[in-house]
Amino acid sequence: MRDPSWEIDGWELDNGEEYHARSPDTFWLPERQHREALYPGDYAKLIFRIALDDDQDPVSVERMWVVVRERTPSGYLGLLRNEPDALA
């Protein structure tokens, strides 16, 4: 399994730690120990950057819920629980 690729998949995950560092009072982030202790059935909100076929607005950034399906040596596999607004 590989991480999503902007070039291949047309979407990627943004870094929530960077958002939190820029805006700690308005962008809440759970402690790292909690983020690293998820198990199948747990939910996580991730930031998706999605390529659009729109010259005026070519990128959509959405926060969406993912349910953890599996823990892997490098992280997690999950299932998207939201319908992306950009693709609706």
C-alpha positions as CSV (number, residue, x, y, z in Angstrom):
1,M,0.0,0.0,0.0
2,R,1.3,3.5,-0.8
3,D,0.4,7.0,0.4
4,P,-1.9,8.9,-1.9
5,S,-0.1,10.9,-4.7
6,W,-1.3,14.2,-6.1
7,E,0.2,13.3,-9.5
8,I,-1.2,9.8,-9.7
9,D,-4.5,10.0,-7.7
10,G,-5.4,13.7,-8.0
11,W,-5.6,14.0,-4.2
12,E,-3.4,13.9,-1.1
13,L,-3.6,14.5,2.6
14,D,-2.6,17.8,4.1
15,N,-0.5,18.0,7.3
16,G,-2.8,18.8,10.3
17,E,0.3,19.6,12.5
18,E,1.2,22.4,10.1
19,Y,-2.4,23.8,10.3
20,H,-2.2,23.6,14.1
21,A,1.2,25.3,14.2
22,R,-0.1,28.2,12.1
23,S,-3.4,28.6,14.1
24,P,-3.2,26.8,17.5
25,D,-6.2,28.8,18.9
26,T,-8.6,27.9,16.1
27,F,-7.3,24.6,14.7
28,W,-7.5,22.0,17.4
29,L,-5.4,18.8,17.1
30,P,-5.5,15.9,19.5
31,E,-2.2,15.0,21.3
32,R,0.2,12.9,19.2
33,Q,-0.2,9.9,21.7
34,H,-3.9,9.8,20.9
35,R,-3.4,10.1,17.2
36,E,-0.9,7.2,17.3
37,A,-3.2,5.0,19.4
38,L,-6.1,4.5,17.0
39,Y,-7.6,1.1,16.4
40,P,-10.1,-0.3,13.9
41,G,-13.5,1.3,14.4
42,D,-12.0,4.6,15.6
43,Y,-12.6,7.8,13.6
44,A,-10.1,10.4,12.5
45,K,-10.7,13.7,10.8
46,L,-8.2,14.2,8.0
47,I,-7.5,17.1,5.6
48,F,-7.9,16.2,1.9
49,R,-6.5,18.3,-0.9
50,I,-8.5,17.3,-4.1
51,A,-7.7,18.3,-7.7
52,L,-10.7,19.7,-9.6
53,D,-11.4,20.2,-13.3
54,D,-12.0,23.9,-12.8
55,D,-9.8,26.6,-14.2
56,Q,-11.0,29.2,-11.6
57,D,-10.8,26.9,-8.6
58,P,-8.5,24.0,-9.4
59,V,-8.1,22.7,-5.8
60,S,-10.5,21.9,-3.0
61,V,-9.4,21.4,0.6
62,E,-11.9,19.5,2.8
63,R,-11.8,18.1,6.3
64,M,-13.5,14.7,6.3
65,W,-14.0,11.8,8.6
66,V,-12.3,8.5,8.0
67,V,-12.9,5.3,10.0
68,V,-9.8,3.3,10.8
69,R,-10.0,-0.2,9.2
70,E,-6.5,-1.4,9.9
71,R,-3.2,-0.5,11.7
72,T,-0.1,-1.0,9.5
73,P,3.6,-0.7,10.3
74,S,3.6,2.7,8.7
75,G,0.3,4.1,9.8
76,Y,-3.4,3.3,9.1
77,L,-5.7,2.2,6.4
78,G,-9.1,3.8,6.5
79,L,-12.5,4.2,4.8
80,L,-13.8,7.7,4.0
81,R,-17.1,8.3,5.7
82,N,-18.0,11.6,4.0
83,E,-19.0,12.5,0.5
84,P,-16.5,15.2,-0.7
85,D,-18.4,18.4,-1.4
86,A,-16.1,19.2,-4.3
87,L,-17.1,16.0,-6.1
88,A,-20.8,16.2,-5.4
